[in-house]
Amino acid sequence: MVRCMINEKNVPKTFWPEAVNWSVHILNRCPTFAVKDITLEEAWSGIKPSVSHFKVFGCIAYVHVPDNLRKKLDDKSTTCIHLGISEESKAYKLYDSIKRKIVVSKDVKCDEGKQWNWENKDAEKSNTNKQIIDCEDDAETCSKSNHSENANEVEDHASNAHTEDMDLVVPDSEEENDIDENGLAKRVSKKPGYLNDYETGDYETGESSDGQVFFSPSEDPITYSEAAKHEVWKQAMDTEIAAIESNDTWKLTNLPPGAKKIEQHGNDYNEVFAPVAKWYTIRTILAITAAKNWDVFKLDVKSVFLLGELDEVVYVEQPLGYQKQKKEMMYRLKKSFYGMKQAPKAWYSKIEAYFSKEGFVKCAHEHTLFVKKEAHGKIIINFAMSDLGKMRHFLGIEVKQTKEGVFMFQQKYACEILKRFNMENCNSVCNHIVPRNKLKKDETCIAWDSTNYKQMVVCLMYLLATRPGLAFSVCLVAGTYSDMKIWCG
């Protein structure tokens, strides 16, 4: 029965679990020799079941879009594929192949005679992209053709404008991989319902390229040999070495007898603690700026870890690719340096002294917050700074400032987590945790290395900066560190 369901509407075999569930649902409401004159469902519940909701598996279904979730000219329904009924509510379970997500809705009308054309999806996308590219290449021709269209054609074009915009911002490499080997469209992250009124992925005119950087995967080189192959990274390394030399950070010398190039606690460093801004402080500042309709700007101190004063005597090797003399010679550090355990504290001590000198008051409960009240004052810049303009990202979090408020989100970071743990093609769920499901210890399970699991939990914990609703779920899975036998498979 499942095989027939899948073949009848050419549904990808990836949907076999939904086909099994729907077939079981139907068989439980069909006559059988096991019980006489009643169905299995009636024998179990004592209520005669209805079959009016039966629809052909894989047929086209039109899902109504509520008024509060669409704009004036948006379609009143979306085209989906029928996959049966939901296990959690009395509603249909459908698949939206355009948005690549599972939809659960009661307001559905099915056309059982039609089916989704899975095979031509790539062709339709490529044709759409080709038409858009042609218009960009020949603007004059497109302009003339647009003026010659009638009113109905203009209306149709307006209704499809959003789809074309989405095709434009998606890279070609992703377009080719939208369909897997089974013909199933890959899933993408779902925007929360309370953000439907805002374009969280787009930015102001002229800044769209910055917005696309946030959501595009980046592969940074890990080793020197990888970085040296790219001119942009080679220039960055040259700039960094030049900054170190101009700052008089080190001095090339021979390693004295008995000295080591590795830092040792109590000898090369003692106290290393440096305060870090807490998330509730950051959110509070952004909330105040939003209430007062202020703009938040971001400044970056150049070579920040090279500015701290160093009291200890520390030696480091010559950097790979920038050896000046014999490899046996070492650099003696005059100031703090990248990777040193005391570098953050050294920088904090220097910036704290500067703020105190300029009349800033340090918050007693948040040592990274300095406040200065002055009507018309100027701050003398004592460090080399880079003006990054309006703050768009901060510590891996995207920030969007609008007239309606300040919005923080971690879409890029969430996608990087999925890619890191090979889960970018997994199906999404509506709930953070499975309802009424309790984690139980399995004594038969073999203990395994928990390193990968701990990395997952730590990554999820960082999402709490913008998604505090995940706190309970993350704490629940984090509580299994002590005994990893609770997880199997």
Order of alpha helices (4+ residues) and beta strands (2+ residues): alpha-alpha-alpha-beta-beta-beta-beta-beta-alpha-alpha-alpha-alpha-alpha-alpha-alpha-alpha-beta-alpha-beta-beta-beta-alpha-beta-beta-beta-beta-beta-beta-alpha-alpha-alpha
